Amino acid sequence: MQSFDAIIIGAGQAGPALAKRLAGAGQRVAIIERQSFGGTCINTGCTPTKTLVASAYAAHMARRAAEFGVVVSGGVSVDMRRVKQRKDAIVASWSAATEASLRATDNCTVCRGHARFVAPHEVEVGGERLGAARVFINVGGRAAVPAIPGIDAVPYLTNTTALELDAVPAHLVIIGGSYIGLEFAQIFRRFGAEVTVLEGAPRLVPREDDEISTAIRGVLESEGIRIVCGVRDLAVAQEQSGVEVSLTDSGSRTSVAGSHLLLAVGRRPNTNDLGLDRAGVATDARGFITVDDRLQTNVPDIWALGDCNGRGAFTHTSWNDFEIVAANLLDGEARTVNDRIAAYALYTDPPLGRAGMTETEARAAGHTVLVGRMAMADVARAIEKGETAGLMKLVVDGATQKILGAAILGTGGDEAIHSELDLMYAGAPYTVLQRAMHIHPTVCELLPSLAGDLQPVG
Ligand SMILES: Cc1cc2nc3c(=O)[nH]c(=O)nc-3n(C[C@H](O)[C@H](O)[C@H](O)COP(=O)(O)OP(=O)(O)OC[C@H]3O[C@@H](n4cnc5c(N)ncnc54)[C@H](O)[C@@H]3O)c2cc1C
């Protein structure tokens, strides 16, 4: 058996950074990856989808060129092979760079293969046994496949296989109207596909406030995406030119036939084939590894980081997990996941940037809520760019004057939201934002006005 100070299973978003920090501190580290370095984010998640979002945006703006006085001779068409080549090149270079930097790290051994625990601090990979005093699990997750009748007998796409398409589908039917499904919906619509989104909840992205979800629906429908919410009793069957999804909509049985079917109904953790029972590591009913607020499992000196611990589902939460564990182990700090504020973006165009609570959550938590709202149509920069869809929303606690949450659905919303987020981290009252002088013309320049026009609700 090879002995190390630390074993890291999975080279996703937390694992490589942790490997380098531990190795840099003089510890002998083994990091094990079964597939692609950089994990979901680089290979089948953030990087490839945002690369496609950029291609889709280029196509969209090319079609709108005349509005800006720009002449595009001939029609606009999308060469899906070149779109994919661009995406593949970016993904390959980042994944290779992640692997190369690990291999170039002193004290760090890179192992290829699927790792399984054989004992609490022993792991087997490719017939070899590795042991270490500390083990860090960073195995991420994969697309969930719902138990829809007929699903095993039809071809379907997931976020992974949809990225391999080198031709635009004629009609893409997407089951799931949340973050991943909506990004793919707009991408492929802008590439020229007919797109239908089927969502079981009464509205899209149901976690967001009603007005945000309604505005997102409006944007997507304005581009010709068909959206059906509240669908029930789905069943799928193969038909001549693709897949037919039958469903109940508003009490009636109906069906949608598409050339391709994409499943975007959530993720499940890669913990079912990890030998966790041999290590005695506990999971919850959905397979997420149970951790405390310092990300330690129930077994001493075994930690779980990233999507597999169920405490976050984003690259930045996985990266933050790395920072927490590294700071606690190497810097003598006492950081916990409770210190972080929920934050994420939906990369439709316009994007939605989100921080903290929604208005609905704030009211349910018993806060005396003040809300500020502004349409992007009133933002000078948005008008200049010809991108006026969306709105900004600020949620403030009337008693403490602290910002509870914010949503910016609009051009640059994914960046502008950090103005609110950092103020929340600072614990400052909204009046600090209200009195700040921001740069003209930007989306952020209206945030002080937003903070200056708060209204009580509820
Ligand atoms: C389509 C899509 C778009 C997304 N877009 C965004 C976005 O824009 N912004 C954002 O913040 N997040 C986004 N996410 C989520 C983000 O990709 C994940 O939250 C993030 O990658 C999680 O990182 P991780 O470190 O937990 O694990 P992962 O990145 O999932 O890495 C886990 C690694 O462990 C390896 N592994 C698993 N089991 C074993 C084993 N037994 N032995 C050895 N190796 C193993 C896997 O091969 C993988 O490389 C997106 C996800 C998807 C699916």
The ligand as an SDF file (V2000), in Angstrom:
LIG
                    3D

 53 58  0  0  0  0  0  0  0  0999 V2000
  -24.9020   22.3020  -17.6610 C   0  0  0  0  0  0  0  0  0  0  0  0
  -24.3300   22.8660  -16.3840 C   0  0  0  0  0  0  0  0  0  0  0  0
  -24.0050   24.2000  -16.3150 C   0  0  0  0  0  0  0  0  0  0  0  0
  -23.4820   24.7210  -15.1510 C   0  0  0  0  0  0  0  0  0  0  0  0
  -23.1990   26.0540  -15.0930 N   0  0  0  0  0  0  0  0  0  0  0  0
  -22.7000   26.5810  -13.9520 C   0  0  0  0  0  0  0  0  0  0  0  0
  -22.3650   27.9550  -13.8800 C   0  0  0  0  0  0  0  0  0  0  0  0
  -22.5170   28.6990  -14.8510 O   0  0  0  0  0  0  0  0  0  0  0  0
  -21.8430   28.4420  -12.7280 N   0  0  0  0  0  0  0  0  0  0  0  0
  -21.6450   27.6270  -11.6420 C   0  0  0  0  0  0  0  0  0  0  0  0
  -21.1670   28.1060  -10.6170 O   0  0  0  0  0  0  0  0  0  0  0  0
  -21.9550   26.3120  -11.6810 N   0  0  0  0  0  0  0  0  0  0  0  0
  -22.4740   25.7790  -12.8120 C   0  0  0  0  0  0  0  0  0  0  0  0
  -22.7440   24.4430  -12.8580 N   0  0  0  0  0  0  0  0  0  0  0  0
  -22.4850   23.6210  -11.6660 C   0  0  0  0  0  0  0  0  0  0  0  0
  -20.9890   23.3050  -11.5360 C   0  0  0  0  0  0  0  0  0  0  0  0
  -20.5250   22.7240  -12.7360 O   0  0  0  0  0  0  0  0  0  0  0  0
  -20.7720   22.3350  -10.3900 C   0  0  0  0  0  0  0  0  0  0  0  0
  -21.4000   22.8630   -9.2370 O   0  0  0  0  0  0  0  0  0  0  0  0
  -19.2960   22.1720  -10.0820 C   0  0  0  0  0  0  0  0  0  0  0  0
  -18.6100   21.6460  -11.1890 O   0  0  0  0  0  0  0  0  0  0  0  0
  -19.1410   21.2150   -8.9010 C   0  0  0  0  0  0  0  0  0  0  0  0
  -17.7870   21.0060   -8.6870 O   0  0  0  0  0  0  0  0  0  0  0  0
  -17.2990   19.8330   -7.7450 P   0  0  0  0  0  0  0  0  0  0  0  0
  -15.9430   20.2490   -7.3040 O   0  0  0  0  0  0  0  0  0  0  0  0
  -18.2670   19.5400   -6.6760 O   0  0  0  0  0  0  0  0  0  0  0  0
  -17.2730   18.5070   -8.6070 O   0  0  0  0  0  0  0  0  0  0  0  0
  -17.1660   18.1670  -10.2200 P   0  0  0  0  0  0  0  0  0  0  0  0
  -16.7480   19.3960  -10.8990 O   0  0  0  0  0  0  0  0  0  0  0  0
  -18.4070   17.5380  -10.5600 O   0  0  0  0  0  0  0  0  0  0  0  0
  -15.9650   17.1650  -10.2200 O   0  0  0  0  0  0  0  0  0  0  0  0
  -15.9990   15.9120   -9.6270 C   0  0  0  0  0  0  0  0  0  0  0  0
  -14.8760   15.0610  -10.2230 C   0  0  0  0  0  0  0  0  0  0  0  0
  -14.7870   13.8420   -9.4990 O   0  0  0  0  0  0  0  0  0  0  0  0
  -14.5270   12.7860  -10.4230 C   0  0  0  0  0  0  0  0  0  0  0  0
  -14.9650   11.5360   -9.7760 N   0  0  0  0  0  0  0  0  0  0  0  0
  -16.2260   11.2110   -9.4000 C   0  0  0  0  0  0  0  0  0  0  0  0
  -16.2270   10.0150   -8.7820 N   0  0  0  0  0  0  0  0  0  0  0  0
  -14.9510    9.5790   -8.7730 C   0  0  0  0  0  0  0  0  0  0  0  0
  -14.3130    8.4080   -8.2660 C   0  0  0  0  0  0  0  0  0  0  0  0
  -15.0010    7.4710   -7.6230 N   0  0  0  0  0  0  0  0  0  0  0  0
  -12.9780    8.2760   -8.4560 N   0  0  0  0  0  0  0  0  0  0  0  0
  -12.2640    9.2450   -9.0920 C   0  0  0  0  0  0  0  0  0  0  0  0
  -12.8110   10.3700   -9.5760 N   0  0  0  0  0  0  0  0  0  0  0  0
  -14.1390   10.5380   -9.4150 C   0  0  0  0  0  0  0  0  0  0  0  0
  -15.3450   13.1750  -11.6460 C   0  0  0  0  0  0  0  0  0  0  0  0
  -14.8820   12.5290  -12.8060 O   0  0  0  0  0  0  0  0  0  0  0  0
  -15.1470   14.6800  -11.6880 C   0  0  0  0  0  0  0  0  0  0  0  0
  -14.0370   15.0420  -12.4720 O   0  0  0  0  0  0  0  0  0  0  0  0
  -23.2570   23.8860  -14.0150 C   0  0  0  0  0  0  0  0  0  0  0  0
  -23.5400   22.5180  -14.0980 C   0  0  0  0  0  0  0  0  0  0  0  0
  -24.0740   22.0090  -15.2640 C   0  0  0  0  0  0  0  0  0  0  0  0
  -24.3710   20.5540  -15.3010 C   0  0  0  0  0  0  0  0  0  0  0  0
  1  2  1  0
  2  3  1  0
  2 52  2  0
  3  4  2  0
  4  5  1  0
  4 50  1  0
  5  6  2  0
  6  7  1  0
  6 13  1  0
  7  8  2  0
  7  9  1  0
  9 10  1  0
 10 11  2  0
 10 12  1  0
 12 13  2  0
 13 14  1  0
 14 15  1  0
 14 50  1  0
 15 16  1  0
 16 17  1  0
 16 18  1  0
 18 19  1  0
 18 20  1  0
 20 21  1  0
 20 22  1  0
 22 23  1  0
 23 24  1  0
 24 25  2  0
 24 26  1  0
 24 27  1  0
 27 28  1  0
 28 29  2  0
 28 30  1  0
 28 31  1  0
 31 32  1  0
 32 33  1  0
 33 34  1  0
 33 48  1  0
 34 35  1  0
 35 36  1  0
 35 46  1  0
 36 37  1  0
 36 45  1  0
 37 38  2  0
 38 39  1  0
 39 40  1  0
 39 45  2  0
 40 41  1  0
 40 42  2  0
 42 43  1  0
 43 44  2  0
 44 45  1  0
 46 47  1  0
 46 48  1  0
 48 49  1  0
 50 51  2  0
 51 52  1  0
 52 53  1  0
M  END
$$$$
